[in-house]
Amino acid sequence: MKILLLGSGGREPALAWKLAQSPKCETLYIAPGNAGTAQVGQNVSIKADDFETLADFVENEGVGMVVVGPEDPLVKGIVDYFSNHEKLRHVKVIGPSAEGAQLEGSKDFAKGFMKRHGIPTAAYETFDADHIDEAKHFLSTLKPPYVLKADGLCAGKGVIIVNTLEEAHKELEDMLGGMFGQASARVVIEEFMTGIECSVFAMTDGRHYCILPEAKDYKRIGEGDKGLNTGGMGSVSPVPFATPEWMKRVEDTIVRPTVEGLAEEGIDYKGFIFFGLINTPQGPKVIEYNCRMGDPETETVMLRLKTDLVELCEAVADGKLDKCGVEQDERAAVCVMCVSGGYPGAYAKGVEITAVPVMADGVVFHAGTAMADGRLVTAGGRVMACSAYGRDKAEALAAAMKGAETVAFEGKYFRRDIGADL
């Protein structure tokens, strides 16, 4: 089967690496891809949200499956586009409909969905600019710190947490005033939850589901989880507190009710669901949903997934996921992200990468890289993810750190404390 994978970030090289291992994968295309995906497949210079050009490519090349990596094309309706395309509705597109993608595309939709189906999450209210006084009153009923979330997609930057009511009022006014454009035309205000976070991933065919290896990611730029939020500085899998008993509780109170709720509401959802969880004193609760795999968690989850990913994707598309099982590698996996100097603020692009390690028991997944005049150069804030196996977390971390130390480009930075809190 010819497969087209959409996306160009750190998640897509990990998905490409796993898809390419399947004997069912005849040819793997990645649109648009990066310098890393070119090592396991054929990059195609088409943007992931250019539906018409993608459709022409799929038809001309005889592509049988499209795996959607990032959220943007899903929220924009790529699944609906293909299902309504007279010549291409037979193509297996792995991802939810635009309505299903609202689990990520709208924080208010996601919170309302959880409320309707009794899925544990933080108490919340949603406000627009016409109800700013009511929003400020609601803030006064909460205990600090205060959590404000832009309703729409903000590339991972739409969540603000502040410690004083005065700061919360200012951030609320700025958000409703256009800080994130139309994405913050409505703002979700919710209670702050304490605990350690964990990312749980499932695949669903709309009725059945399977749970993939879990992971914990690290968003802050600074060690000790300090500084600005980023797209992710590293990840660890497995997560020590995600015991079989804890995961059973997650499945019973969160995963199953989510899948059943989607079916009950008639929402077409065939793809990945990311559950951003927090382990509170009352048990696991949902912080957020994503309608795709997480980044940089994919860079450890794919290492630990032993099952053929193409087979799982086929079962998702065909409604036969109940016939599949998921086998996990018992080893630990750790990802350490090398980023550009200055990130997540202003940073240089086009910086030559002069050394990339060949890891004995791991993989270097490219995130923001490109080829320029035959040279490998930086093309984003997060540049390379060094992912490694180990008999335990400590061994995997040591191998990943060694890889991160070997990567060479001017201004390189990485956190040395990934997994230290577990």
ZITA-V924225 format. One line per field, one symbol per residue. ss: DSSP state (H for helix, E for strand, L for the rest). burial: + if it has 16 or more other ideal C-beta (glycine too) atoms within 10 Angstrom, else -. A space follows every 50 residues. Layout:
ss->???
burial->???
This chain:
ss->LEEEEEELLHHHHHHHHHHHLLLLLLEEEEEELLLLHHHLLEEELLLLLL HHHHHHHHHHHLLLEEEELLLHHHHLLHHHHHHLLLLLLLLEEEEELLLL LHHHHLHHHHHHHHHHLLLLELLEEEEEHHHHHHHHHHHHLLLLLEEEEE LLLLLLLLEEEELLHHHHHHHHHHHHHHHLHHHHLEEEEELLLLLEEEEE EEEELLLLEEELLLEEELLEEELLLEEEELLLLEEEELLLLLLHHHHHHH HHHHHHHHHHHHHHLLLLEEEEEEEEEEEELLEEEEEEEELLLLLLLHHH HHHHELLLHHHHHHHHHHLLHHHLLLLELLLEEEEEEEELLLLLLLLLLL LEEEELLLLLLEEEEELLEEEELLEEEELLLEEEEEEEEELLHHHHHHHH HHHHHHLEELLLELLLLLLLLL
burial->+-++++++++++++++++++-+--+--+++++++++++-++-++-+-+-+ +--++-++----++++++++++++++++++++--+--+--++++++++++ +++++++++++-++----++++-++++-+-++--++-++--+---+++++ ++++--++++-+----+++-++--++--++--++++++++--+-+--+++ ++++++-++++++++++++++--------++++++++++--+---++--+ --+++-+++-++----+++++++++++++----+++++++++++++++++ +++++-++++-++++++---+--+---+--+++++++++++-++--+--- +-+--++-+--+++++++++-----+++++++++++++++--+-+++-++ ++++--+-+--++++--++---
